[in-house]
Amino acid sequence: MPIKTPKELFVMLLTDVRQGAEKAEKIYEEIGQVVQEPQVKEALQARAFAAGKVLATLEECFRLLGEQPAKLSGRLQETLLEDFRRELAEIQTSAARRIFALVKLNHVAQFHTGEYRALIAAAEAVGHHGVSLLLETCLATRQAFMERTQRFLKQLVEEKIAERAAGASA
């Protein structure tokens, strides 16, 4: 689809972020179904719920703009997910799998944080202050995910270090 105006570009970028949010909700639900650990399962269910709220917020952005999401391939997200599944399948230990998954979640969250910041700036530049405000709420949710993931990763690594130290002193 040829892009002729800044608004068309904005709609395309917003559509891409919307597709990512839609995919995230499905991924959290999918992973939550196979996870056995109750705390992780609960966290994933909460993330799926919050991702659904982000998706609804992005839909409201389109409504305020008077636009519909564009037709995009979504190939980048599919490729990232395929790579993640392939690489995760090659990791043998459960602890290493968890660390790998958390690191990848953090990478994706940082990528999406940059997307939201760019969209917020673009919405402000063209005078769509309501859209900008809604995007800021999505960014806040994304940042909360990222901070939570970093804390969980730190806790996991600290537990593994403590286990090794206990094993070495025994």
OpenMM code with the backbone's topology and positions (N, CA, C; nanometers):
from openmm import Vec3, app, unit

residues = "MET PRO ILE LYS THR PRO LYS GLU LEU PHE VAL MET LEU LEU THR ASP VAL ARG GLN GLY ALA GLU LYS ALA GLU LYS ILE TYR GLU GLU ILE GLY GLN VAL VAL GLN GLU PRO GLN VAL LYS GLU ALA LEU GLN ALA ARG ALA PHE ALA ALA GLY LYS VAL LEU ALA THR LEU GLU GLU CYS PHE ARG LEU LEU GLY GLU GLN PRO ALA LYS LEU SER GLY ARG LEU GLN GLU THR LEU LEU GLU ASP PHE ARG ARG GLU LEU ALA GLU ILE GLN THR SER ALA ALA ARG ARG ILE PHE ALA LEU VAL LYS LEU ASN HIS VAL ALA GLN PHE HIS THR GLY GLU TYR ARG ALA LEU ILE ALA ALA ALA GLU ALA VAL GLY HIS HIS GLY VAL SER LEU LEU LEU GLU THR CYS LEU ALA THR ARG GLN ALA PHE MET GLU ARG THR GLN ARG PHE LEU LYS GLN LEU VAL GLU GLU LYS ILE ALA GLU ARG ALA ALA GLY ALA SER ALA".split()
positions = [
    Vec3(0.0844, -0.1171, 0.0000),
    Vec3(0.0000, 0.0000, 0.0000),
    Vec3(0.0894, 0.1240, 0.0000),
    Vec3(0.0773, 0.2063, -0.1006),
    Vec3(0.1589, 0.3291, -0.1044),
    Vec3(0.1120, 0.4292, 0.0024),
    Vec3(0.2066, 0.4886, 0.0700),
    Vec3(0.1757, 0.5861, 0.1748),
    Vec3(0.2011, 0.7247, 0.1173),
    Vec3(0.0972, 0.8080, 0.1200),
    Vec3(0.1062, 0.9393, 0.0561),
    Vec3(0.1077, 1.0553, 0.1547),
    Vec3(0.0568, 1.0334, 0.2748),
    Vec3(0.0470, 1.1439, 0.3702),
    Vec3(0.1032, 1.1012, 0.5058),
    Vec3(0.1384, 1.2004, 0.5888),
    Vec3(0.1838, 1.1662, 0.7243),
    Vec3(0.0773, 1.0903, 0.8043),
    Vec3(-0.0491, 1.1233, 0.7824),
    Vec3(-0.1562, 1.0532, 0.8546),
    Vec3(-0.1612, 0.9065, 0.8131),
    Vec3(-0.1432, 0.8779, 0.6846),
    Vec3(-0.1411, 0.7390, 0.6381),
    Vec3(-0.0245, 0.6632, 0.7014),
    Vec3(0.0888, 0.7303, 0.7144),
    Vec3(0.2041, 0.6689, 0.7802),
    Vec3(0.1727, 0.6405, 0.9269),
    Vec3(0.1111, 0.7378, 0.9931),
    Vec3(0.0748, 0.7213, 1.1338),
    Vec3(-0.0209, 0.6030, 1.1511),
    Vec3(-0.1209, 0.5933, 1.0632),
    Vec3(-0.2173, 0.4831, 1.0696),
    Vec3(-0.1466, 0.3494, 1.0476),
    Vec3(-0.0512, 0.3468, 0.9560),
    Vec3(0.0226, 0.2235, 0.9315),
    Vec3(0.1032, 0.1831, 1.0558),
    Vec3(0.1717, 0.2791, 1.1171),
    Vec3(0.2512, 0.2507, 1.2367),
    Vec3(0.1618, 0.2090, 1.3540),
    Vec3(0.0489, 0.2770, 1.3669),
    Vec3(-0.0465, 0.2430, 1.4728),
    Vec3(-0.1036, 0.1031, 1.4497),
    Vec3(-0.1280, 0.0694, 1.3248),
    Vec3(-0.1767, -0.0645, 1.2910),
    Vec3(-0.0734, -0.1694, 1.3303),
    Vec3(0.0517, -0.1405, 1.3038),
    Vec3(0.1575, -0.2343, 1.3381),
    Vec3(0.1629, -0.2576, 1.4890),
    Vec3(0.1509, -0.1506, 1.5666),
    Vec3(0.1505, -0.1621, 1.7125),
    Vec3(0.0265, -0.2393, 1.7580),
    Vec3(-0.0873, -0.2140, 1.6940),
    Vec3(-0.2108, -0.2858, 1.7265),
    Vec3(-0.1945, -0.4350, 1.7012),
    Vec3(-0.1353, -0.4706, 1.5887),
    Vec3(-0.1129, -0.6121, 1.5586),
    Vec3(-0.0217, -0.6759, 1.6632),
    Vec3(0.0792, -0.6009, 1.7060),
    Vec3(0.1687, -0.6512, 1.8100),
    Vec3(0.0955, -0.6743, 1.9413),
    Vec3(0.0054, -0.5831, 1.9763),
    Vec3(-0.0718, -0.5978, 2.0999),
    Vec3(-0.1663, -0.7172, 2.0905),
    Vec3(-0.2252, -0.7344, 1.9755),
    Vec3(-0.3152, -0.8479, 1.9538),
    Vec3(-0.2389, -0.9801, 1.9654),
    Vec3(-0.1224, -0.9833, 1.9051),
    Vec3(-0.0378, -1.1030, 1.9095),
    Vec3(0.0096, -1.1281, 2.0524),
    Vec3(0.0456, -1.0226, 2.1255),
    Vec3(0.0928, -1.0380, 2.2633),
    Vec3(-0.0139, -1.1021, 2.3501),
    Vec3(-0.1375, -1.0574, 2.3356),
    Vec3(-0.2461, -1.1144, 2.4153),
    Vec3(-0.2572, -1.2643, 2.3897),
    Vec3(-0.2489, -1.3048, 2.2640),
    Vec3(-0.2583, -1.4461, 2.2285),
    Vec3(-0.1386, -1.5252, 2.2810),
    Vec3(-0.0203, -1.4657, 2.2730),
    Vec3(0.1006, -1.5339, 2.3203),
    Vec3(0.0937, -1.5559, 2.4704),
    Vec3(0.0525, -1.4541, 2.5460),
    Vec3(0.0426, -1.4689, 2.6909),
    Vec3(-0.0578, -1.5783, 2.7261),
    Vec3(-0.1690, -1.5826, 2.6545),
    Vec3(-0.2685, -1.6868, 2.6792),
    Vec3(-0.2122, -1.8249, 2.6447),
    Vec3(-0.1428, -1.8336, 2.5308),
    Vec3(-0.0855, -1.9612, 2.4865),
    Vec3(0.0177, -2.0128, 2.5866),
    Vec3(0.1089, -1.9275, 2.6287),
    Vec3(0.2127, -1.9681, 2.7227),
    Vec3(0.1492, -2.0016, 2.8576),
    Vec3(0.0493, -1.9239, 2.8980),
    Vec3(-0.0175, -1.9475, 3.0257),
    Vec3(-0.0852, -2.0833, 3.0340),
    Vec3(-0.1249, -2.1372, 2.9202),
    Vec3(-0.1903, -2.2676, 2.9193),
    Vec3(-0.0925, -2.3821, 2.9421),
    Vec3(0.0335, -2.3632, 2.9081),
    Vec3(0.1304, -2.4722, 2.9226),
    Vec3(0.2177, -2.4598, 3.0477),
    Vec3(0.2156, -2.3451, 3.1113),
    Vec3(0.2969, -2.3232, 3.2309),
    Vec3(0.2347, -2.3971, 3.3492),
    Vec3(0.3187, -2.4596, 3.4292),
    Vec3(0.2718, -2.5352, 3.5450),
    Vec3(0.2783, -2.4539, 3.6754),
    Vec3(0.3762, -2.3662, 3.6855),
    Vec3(0.4002, -2.2906, 3.8081),
    Vec3(0.2867, -2.1900, 3.8316),
    Vec3(0.2139, -2.1991, 3.9448),
    Vec3(0.0974, -2.1131, 3.9685),
    Vec3(0.1263, -1.9625, 3.9626),
    Vec3(0.2410, -1.9206, 4.0182),
    Vec3(0.2733, -1.7771, 4.0174),
    Vec3(0.2960, -1.7261, 3.8753),
    Vec3(0.3661, -1.8043, 3.7943),
    Vec3(0.3931, -1.7643, 3.6565),
    Vec3(0.2634, -1.7651, 3.5765),
    Vec3(0.1816, -1.8664, 3.5994),
    Vec3(0.0529, -1.8772, 3.5305),
    Vec3(-0.0343, -1.7537, 3.5608),
    Vec3(-0.0379, -1.7156, 3.6886),
    Vec3(-0.1153, -1.5985, 3.7288),
    Vec3(-0.0622, -1.4713, 3.6627),
    Vec3(0.0707, -1.4572, 3.6605),
    Vec3(0.1315, -1.3388, 3.5991),
    Vec3(0.0989, -1.3323, 3.4495),
    Vec3(0.1023, -1.4471, 3.3828),
    Vec3(0.0710, -1.4496, 3.2402),
    Vec3(-0.0760, -1.4188, 3.2144),
    Vec3(-0.1642, -1.4666, 3.3003),
    Vec3(-0.3060, -1.4347, 3.2863),
    Vec3(-0.3293, -1.2845, 3.3046),
    Vec3(-0.2582, -1.2268, 3.4010),
    Vec3(-0.2698, -1.0822, 3.4233),
    Vec3(-0.2174, -1.0045, 3.3028),
    Vec3(-0.1067, -1.0519, 3.2453),
    Vec3(-0.0519, -0.9860, 3.1267),
    Vec3(-0.1477, -0.9974, 3.0087),
    Vec3(-0.2095, -1.1128, 2.9917),
    Vec3(-0.3064, -1.1302, 2.8828),
    Vec3(-0.4237, -1.0341, 2.9011),
    Vec3(-0.4701, -1.0206, 3.0245),
    Vec3(-0.5788, -0.9283, 3.0541),
    Vec3(-0.5384, -0.7840, 3.0213),
    Vec3(-0.4190, -0.7442, 3.0697),
    Vec3(-0.3708, -0.6077, 3.0449),
    Vec3(-0.3484, -0.5846, 2.8954),
    Vec3(-0.2973, -0.6860, 2.8243),
    Vec3(-0.2777, -0.6729, 2.6798),
    Vec3(-0.4116, -0.6529, 2.6094),
    Vec3(-0.5160, -0.7177, 2.6586),
    Vec3(-0.6500, -0.6969, 2.6029),
    Vec3(-0.6967, -0.5541, 2.6234),
    Vec3(-0.6655, -0.4969, 2.7378),
    Vec3(-0.7006, -0.3560, 2.7642),
    Vec3(-0.6235, -0.2626, 2.6714),
    Vec3(-0.4962, -0.2935, 2.6471),
    Vec3(-0.4154, -0.2136, 2.5548),
    Vec3(-0.4770, -0.2203, 2.4154),
    Vec3(-0.5182, -0.3384, 2.3741),
    Vec3(-0.5798, -0.3546, 2.2430),
    Vec3(-0.7072, -0.2707, 2.2321),
    Vec3(-0.7886, -0.2708, 2.3350),
    Vec3(-0.9100, -0.1883, 2.3357),
    Vec3(-0.8750, -0.0398, 2.3291),
    Vec3(-0.7688, -0.0003, 2.3966),
    Vec3(-0.7246, 0.1396, 2.3942),
    Vec3(-0.6784, 0.1783, 2.2541),
    Vec3(-0.6065, 0.0899, 2.1885),
    Vec3(-0.5611, 0.1178, 2.0515),
    Vec3(-0.6797, 0.1267, 1.9562),
    Vec3(-0.7813, 0.0461, 1.9787),
    Vec3(-0.9036, 0.0551, 1.8972),
    Vec3(-0.9679, 0.1926, 1.9145),
    Vec3(-0.9641, 0.2434, 2.0365),
    Vec3(-1.0188, 0.3768, 2.0624),
    Vec3(-0.9367, 0.4836, 1.9895),
    Vec3(-0.8062, 0.4635, 1.9787),
    Vec3(-0.7227, 0.5572, 1.9020),
    Vec3(-0.7708, 0.5642, 1.7569),
    Vec3(-0.7964, 0.4485, 1.6985),
    Vec3(-0.8459, 0.4466, 1.5605),
    Vec3(-0.9806, 0.5176, 1.5506),
    Vec3(-1.0675, 0.4965, 1.6498),
    Vec3(-1.1981, 0.5625, 1.6483),
    Vec3(-1.1819, 0.7144, 1.6532),
    Vec3(-1.0937, 0.7626, 1.7416),
    Vec3(-1.0713, 0.9068, 1.7509),
    Vec3(-1.0152, 0.9648, 1.6216),
    Vec3(-0.9332, 0.8859, 1.5539),
    Vec3(-0.8752, 0.9296, 1.4268),
    Vec3(-0.9738, 0.9192, 1.3113),
    Vec3(-1.0823, 0.8465, 1.3312),
    Vec3(-1.1778, 0.8229, 1.2241),
    Vec3(-1.1212, 0.7300, 1.1171),
    Vec3(-1.0385, 0.6371, 1.1595),
    Vec3(-0.9694, 0.5460, 1.0666),
    Vec3(-0.9914, 0.4011, 1.1073),
    Vec3(-0.9615, 0.3134, 1.0150),
    Vec3(-0.9601, 0.1699, 1.0397),
    Vec3(-0.8148, 0.1233, 1.0300),
    Vec3(-0.7807, 0.0156, 1.1013),
    Vec3(-0.6442, -0.0370, 1.0871),
    Vec3(-0.6154, -0.0729, 0.9416),
    Vec3(-0.4913, -0.0512, 0.9008),
    Vec3(-0.4494, -0.0824, 0.7638),
    Vec3(-0.4290, -0.2331, 0.7504),
    Vec3(-0.4167, -0.2789, 0.6293),
    Vec3(-0.3867, -0.4199, 0.6039),
    Vec3(-0.2347, -0.4348, 0.5973),
    Vec3(-0.1792, -0.5063, 0.6944),
    Vec3(-0.0352, -0.5291, 0.7002),
    Vec3(-0.0079, -0.6786, 0.7080),
    Vec3(0.1111, -0.7165, 0.6693),
    Vec3(0.1460, -0.8584, 0.6699),
    Vec3(0.1731, -0.9111, 0.8100),
    Vec3(0.2272, -0.8302, 0.8994),
    Vec3(0.2620, -0.8756, 1.0335),
    Vec3(0.3745, -0.9772, 1.0341),
    Vec3(0.4519, -0.9801, 0.9313),
    Vec3(0.5571, -1.0800, 0.9134),
    Vec3(0.6677, -1.0683, 1.0179),
    Vec3(0.7013, -0.9460, 1.0608),
    Vec3(0.8076, -0.9288, 1.1604),
    Vec3(0.7728, -1.0027, 1.2889),
    Vec3(0.6509, -0.9843, 1.3369),
    Vec3(0.6105, -1.0498, 1.4608),
    Vec3(0.6075, -1.2012, 1.4455),
    Vec3(0.5609, -1.2485, 1.3329),
    Vec3(0.5585, -1.3934, 1.3081),
    Vec3(0.6994, -1.4503, 1.3069),
    Vec3(0.7904, -1.3791, 1.2427),
    Vec3(0.9292, -1.4245, 1.2358),
    Vec3(0.9918, -1.4288, 1.3748),
    Vec3(0.9689, -1.3256, 1.4548),
    Vec3(1.0218, -1.3231, 1.5916),
    Vec3(0.9672, -1.4396, 1.6737),
    Vec3(0.8388, -1.4663, 1.6591),
    Vec3(0.7769, -1.5745, 1.7343),
    Vec3(0.8297, -1.7108, 1.6895),
    Vec3(0.8449, -1.7296, 1.5602),
    Vec3(0.8998, -1.8558, 1.5082),
    Vec3(1.0421, -1.8772, 1.5592),
    Vec3(1.1240, -1.7718, 1.5548),
    Vec3(1.2615, -1.7813, 1.6043),
    Vec3(1.2633, -1.8138, 1.7539),
    Vec3(1.1767, -1.7482, 1.8294),
    Vec3(1.1691, -1.7715, 1.9731),
    Vec3(1.1361, -1.9178, 2.0018),
    Vec3(1.0342, -1.9696, 1.9367),
    Vec3(0.9945, -2.1094, 1.9598),
    Vec3(1.1060, -2.2063, 1.9221),
    Vec3(1.1721, -2.1820, 1.8105),
    Vec3(1.2797, -2.2695, 1.7645),
    Vec3(1.3969, -2.2671, 1.8632),
    Vec3(1.4379, -2.1464, 1.9036),
    Vec3(1.5508, -2.1336, 1.9954),
    Vec3(1.5169, -2.1905, 2.1336),
    Vec3(1.3954, -2.1693, 2.1797),
    Vec3(1.3533, -2.2203, 2.3097),
    Vec3(1.3533, -2.3729, 2.3102),
    Vec3(1.3122, -2.4331, 2.2007),
    Vec3(1.3086, -2.5797, 2.1909),
    Vec3(1.4487, -2.6410, 2.2001),
    Vec3(1.5505, -2.5663, 2.1655),
    Vec3(1.6880, -2.6167, 2.1693),
    Vec3(1.7501, -2.6110, 2.3092),
    Vec3(1.6883, -2.5392, 2.4005),
    Vec3(1.7429, -2.5232, 2.5352),
    Vec3(1.6923, -2.6382, 2.6218),
    Vec3(1.7863, -2.7074, 2.6877),
    Vec3(1.7543, -2.8315, 2.7591),
    Vec3(1.7034, -2.8118, 2.9021),
    Vec3(1.7632, -2.7218, 2.9783),
    Vec3(1.7251, -2.7100, 3.1198),
    Vec3(1.6116, -2.6100, 3.1387),
    Vec3(1.5264, -2.6383, 3.2373),
    Vec3(1.4113, -2.5512, 3.2607),
    Vec3(1.4533, -2.4127, 3.3087),
    Vec3(1.5575, -2.4056, 3.3922),
    Vec3(1.6036, -2.2752, 3.4400),
    Vec3(1.6553, -2.1906, 3.3238),
    Vec3(1.7328, -2.2524, 3.2362),
    Vec3(1.7846, -2.1788, 3.1204),
    Vec3(1.6700, -2.1370, 3.0281),
    Vec3(1.5687, -2.2208, 3.0147),
    Vec3(1.4518, -2.1873, 2.9317),
    Vec3(1.3788, -2.0652, 2.9881),
    Vec3(1.3632, -2.0645, 3.1216),
    Vec3(1.2954, -1.9502, 3.1841),
    Vec3(1.3744, -1.8217, 3.1654),
    Vec3(1.5048, -1.8295, 3.1870),
    Vec3(1.5889, -1.7105, 3.1698),
    Vec3(1.5826, -1.6627, 3.0252),
    Vec3(1.5940, -1.7546, 2.9310),
    Vec3(1.5874, -1.7192, 2.7891),
    Vec3(1.4540, -1.6510, 2.7567),
    Vec3(1.3445, -1.7097, 2.8039),
    Vec3(1.2122, -1.6525, 2.7769),
    Vec3(1.1998, -1.5118, 2.8341),
    Vec3(1.2493, -1.4915, 2.9555),
    Vec3(1.2410, -1.3595, 3.0177),
    Vec3(1.3263, -1.2572, 2.9436),
    Vec3(1.4442, -1.2982, 2.9006),
    Vec3(1.5307, -1.2068, 2.8249),
    Vec3(1.4633, -1.1668, 2.6936),
    Vec3(1.4048, -1.2647, 2.6244),
    Vec3(1.3366, -1.2351, 2.4974),
    Vec3(1.2149, -1.1453, 2.5198),
    Vec3(1.1389, -1.1718, 2.6266),
    Vec3(1.0255, -1.0848, 2.6592),
    Vec3(1.0727, -0.9418, 2.6825),
    Vec3(1.1848, -0.9283, 2.7493),
    Vec3(1.2392, -0.7956, 2.7765),
    Vec3(1.2825, -0.7259, 2.6471),
    Vec3(1.3436, -0.8003, 2.5555),
    Vec3(1.3834, -0.7414, 2.4271),
    Vec3(1.2621, -0.6898, 2.3507),
    Vec3(1.1591, -0.7701, 2.3454),
    Vec3(1.0371, -0.7311, 2.2733),
    Vec3(0.9729, -0.6096, 2.3405),
    Vec3(0.9714, -0.6098, 2.4730),
    Vec3(0.9128, -0.4966, 2.5457),
    Vec3(0.9881, -0.3674, 2.5163),
    Vec3(1.1199, -0.3741, 2.5096),
    Vec3(1.1985, -0.2545, 2.4784),
    Vec3(1.1698, -0.2051, 2.3365),
    Vec3(1.1562, -0.2974, 2.2446),
    Vec3(1.1222, -0.2620, 2.1066),
    Vec3(0.9876, -0.1900, 2.1018),
    Vec3(0.8873, -0.2461, 2.1711),
    Vec3(0.7543, -0.1853, 2.1709),
    Vec3(0.7522, -0.0515, 2.2432),
    Vec3(0.8347, -0.0376, 2.3452),
    Vec3(0.8445, 0.0907, 2.4155),
    Vec3(0.8880, 0.2003, 2.3180),
    Vec3(0.9863, 0.1697, 2.2357),
    Vec3(1.0316, 0.2660, 2.1346),
    Vec3(0.9225, 0.2992, 2.0345),
    Vec3(0.8461, 0.1993, 1.9937),
    Vec3(0.7345, 0.2238, 1.9008),
    Vec3(0.6326, 0.3192, 1.9625),
    Vec3(0.5949, 0.2933, 2.0871),
    Vec3(0.4963, 0.3799, 2.1528),
    Vec3(0.5484, 0.5225, 2.1677),
    Vec3(0.6747, 0.5373, 2.2035),
    Vec3(0.7298, 0.6725, 2.2180),
    Vec3(0.7259, 0.7484, 2.0857),
    Vec3(0.7582, 0.6801, 1.9772),
    Vec3(0.7544, 0.7438, 1.8453),
    Vec3(0.6113, 0.7818, 1.8079),
    Vec3(0.5161, 0.6941, 1.8339),
    Vec3(0.3762, 0.7241, 1.8024),
    Vec3(0.3226, 0.8392, 1.8870),
    Vec3(0.3601, 0.8436, 2.0132),
    Vec3(0.3173, 0.9539, 2.1000),
    Vec3(0.3691, 1.0862, 2.0455),
    Vec3(0.4948, 1.0901, 2.0081),
    Vec3(0.5531, 1.2125, 1.9523),
    Vec3(0.4829, 1.2512, 1.8222),
    Vec3(0.4549, 1.1536, 1.7386),
    Vec3(0.3872, 1.1818, 1.6117),
    Vec3(0.2452, 1.2333, 1.6358),
    Vec3(0.1735, 1.1720, 1.7291),
    Vec3(0.0374, 1.2170, 1.7587),
    Vec3(0.0379, 1.3598, 1.8120),
    Vec3(0.1339, 1.3910, 1.8978),
    Vec3(0.1462, 1.5275, 1.9494),
    Vec3(0.1784, 1.6254, 1.8368),
    Vec3(0.2675, 1.5858, 1.7482),
    Vec3(0.3104, 1.6746, 1.6392),
    Vec3(0.1959, 1.7114, 1.5460),
    Vec3(0.1014, 1.6203, 1.5272),
    Vec3(-0.0102, 1.6494, 1.4360),
    Vec3(-0.1362, 1.6928, 1.5099),
    Vec3(-0.1263, 1.7129, 1.6415),
    Vec3(-0.2370, 1.7689, 1.7178),
    Vec3(-0.3430, 1.6704, 1.7634),
    Vec3(-0.3124, 1.5436, 1.7676),
    Vec3(-0.4068, 1.4431, 1.8175),
    Vec3(-0.3731, 1.4139, 1.9637),
    Vec3(-0.4078, 1.5103, 2.0504),
    Vec3(-0.3694, 1.5010, 2.1910),
    Vec3(-0.4417, 1.3884, 2.2643),
    Vec3(-0.5658, 1.3608, 2.2272),
    Vec3(-0.6386, 1.2495, 2.2881),
    Vec3(-0.5747, 1.1165, 2.2537),
    Vec3(-0.5346, 1.1023, 2.1280),
    Vec3(-0.4670, 0.9798, 2.0846),
    Vec3(-0.3338, 0.9671, 2.1578),
    Vec3(-0.2645, 1.0776, 2.1716),
    Vec3(-0.1367, 1.0783, 2.2424),
    Vec3(-0.1545, 1.0307, 2.3864),
    Vec3(-0.2566, 1.0808, 2.4535),
    Vec3(-0.2834, 1.0419, 2.5914),
    Vec3(-0.3131, 0.8917, 2.6006),
    Vec3(-0.3943, 0.8410, 2.5091),
    Vec3(-0.4251, 0.6982, 2.5100),
    Vec3(-0.2994, 0.6147, 2.4863),
    Vec3(-0.2161, 0.6604, 2.3950),
    Vec3(-0.0909, 0.5879, 2.3681),
    Vec3(0.0016, 0.5905, 2.4891),
    Vec3(-0.0017, 0.6997, 2.5653),
    Vec3(0.0798, 0.7070, 2.6868),
    Vec3(0.0347, 0.6033, 2.7891),
    Vec3(-0.0957, 0.5757, 2.7965),
    Vec3(-0.1421, 0.4718, 2.8886),
    Vec3(-0.0941, 0.3345, 2.8422),
    Vec3(-0.0909, 0.3133, 2.7114),
    Vec3(-0.0382, 0.1867, 2.6581),
    Vec3(0.1105, 0.1737, 2.6894),
    Vec3(0.1830, 0.2837, 2.6748),
    Vec3(0.3258, 0.2836, 2.7060),
    Vec3(0.3480, 0.2515, 2.8536),
    Vec3(0.2668, 0.3087, 2.9404),
    Vec3(0.2818, 0.2820, 3.0837),
    Vec3(0.2616, 0.1334, 3.1135),
    Vec3(0.1647, 0.0725, 3.0484),
    Vec3(0.1426, -0.0711, 3.0664),
    Vec3(0.2627, -0.1499, 3.0175),
    Vec3(0.3154, -0.1118, 2.9025),
    Vec3(0.4311, -0.1807, 2.8445),
    Vec3(0.5512, -0.1673, 2.9369),
    Vec3(0.5714, -0.0484, 2.9938),
    Vec3(0.6843, -0.0274, 3.0839),
    Vec3(0.6678, -0.1083, 3.2128),
    Vec3(0.5440, -0.1205, 3.2604),
    Vec3(0.5196, -0.2022, 3.3798),
    Vec3(0.5538, -0.3480, 3.3506),
    Vec3(0.5184, -0.3971, 3.2318),
    Vec3(0.5547, -0.5333, 3.1922),
    Vec3(0.7062, -0.5496, 3.1942),
    Vec3(0.7744, -0.4519, 3.1356),
    Vec3(0.9189, -0.4600, 3.1239),
    Vec3(0.9849, -0.4590, 3.2628),
    Vec3(0.9403, -0.3709, 3.3503),
    Vec3(0.9969, -0.3642, 3.4850),
    Vec3(0.9696, -0.4920, 3.5625),
    Vec3(0.8499, -0.5462, 3.5494),
    Vec3(0.8142, -0.6707, 3.6171),
    Vec3(0.9019, -0.7861, 3.5664),
    Vec3(0.9214, -0.7910, 3.4362),
    Vec3(1.0044, -0.8963, 3.3768),
    Vec3(1.1473, -0.8853, 3.4265),
    Vec3(1.1996, -0.7636, 3.4346),
    Vec3(1.3362, -0.7447, 3.4833),
    Vec3(1.3492, -0.7880, 3.6283),
    Vec3(1.2495, -0.7560, 3.7116),
    Vec3(1.2539, -0.7977, 3.8521),
    Vec3(1.2461, -0.9496, 3.8640),
    Vec3(1.1602, -1.0113, 3.7840),
    Vec3(1.1461, -1.1567, 3.7868),
    Vec3(1.2748, -1.2241, 3.7409),
    Vec3(1.3381, -1.1690, 3.6380),
    Vec3(1.4641, -1.2236, 3.5885),
    Vec3(1.5727, -1.2113, 3.6954),
    Vec3(1.5803, -1.0974, 3.7597),
    Vec3(1.6794, -1.0768, 3.8652),
    Vec3(1.6569, -1.1761, 3.9786),
    Vec3(1.5330, -1.1953, 4.0188),
    Vec3(1.5000, -1.2897, 4.1259),
    Vec3(1.5393, -1.4318, 4.0867),
    Vec3(1.5113, -1.4697, 3.9644),
    Vec3(1.5454, -1.6038, 3.9161),
    Vec3(1.6961, -1.6273, 3.9188),
    Vec3(1.7720, -1.5292, 3.8715),
    Vec3(1.9180, -1.5412, 3.8703),
    Vec3(1.9724, -1.5459, 4.0129),
    Vec3(1.9202, -1.4625, 4.1018),
    Vec3(1.9649, -1.4637, 4.2414),
    Vec3(1.9374, -1.5977, 4.3078),
    Vec3(1.8226, -1.6587, 4.2773),
    Vec3(1.7906, -1.7906, 4.3323),
    Vec3(1.8900, -1.8959, 4.2832),
    Vec3(1.9237, -1.8900, 4.1553),
    Vec3(2.0191, -1.9869, 4.0998),
    Vec3(2.1582, -1.9686, 4.1610),
    Vec3(2.1986, -1.8454, 4.1820),
    Vec3(2.3286, -1.8186, 4.2453),
    Vec3(2.3279, -1.8708, 4.3883),
    Vec3(2.2189, -1.8478, 4.4614),
    Vec3(2.2083, -1.8962, 4.5992),
    Vec3(2.2118, -2.0489, 4.6038),
    Vec3(2.1473, -2.1149, 4.5085),
    Vec3(2.1486, -2.2613, 4.5015),
    Vec3(2.2912, -2.3126, 4.4788),
    Vec3(2.3622, -2.2488, 4.3880),
    Vec3(2.5008, -2.2899, 4.3610),
    Vec3(2.5893, -2.2694, 4.4834),
    Vec3(2.5707, -2.1556, 4.5503),
    Vec3(2.6511, -2.1263, 4.6688),
    Vec3(2.6208, -2.2284, 4.7795),
    Vec3(2.4947, -2.2651, 4.7946),
    Vec3(2.4579, -2.3646, 4.8958),
    Vec3(2.5161, -2.5007, 4.8593),
    Vec3(2.5157, -2.5341, 4.7303),
    Vec3(2.5725, -2.6604, 4.6839),
    Vec3(2.7229, -2.6655, 4.7008),
    Vec3(2.7892, -2.5537, 4.6829),
    Vec3(2.9355, -2.5486, 4.6945),
    Vec3(2.9805, -2.5584, 4.8401),
    Vec3(2.8980, -2.5052, 4.9304),
    Vec3(2.9373, -2.5078, 5.0718),
    Vec3(2.8973, -2.6378, 5.1412),
    Vec3(2.8175, -2.7188, 5.0757),
    Vec3(2.7733, -2.8447, 5.1381),
    Vec3(2.8740, -2.9559, 5.1266),
] * unit.nanometer
topology = app.Topology()
chain = topology.addChain("A")
for resn in residues:
    res = topology.addResidue(resn, chain)
    for name in ("N", "CA", "C"):
        topology.addAtom(name, app.Element.getBySymbol(name[0]), res)
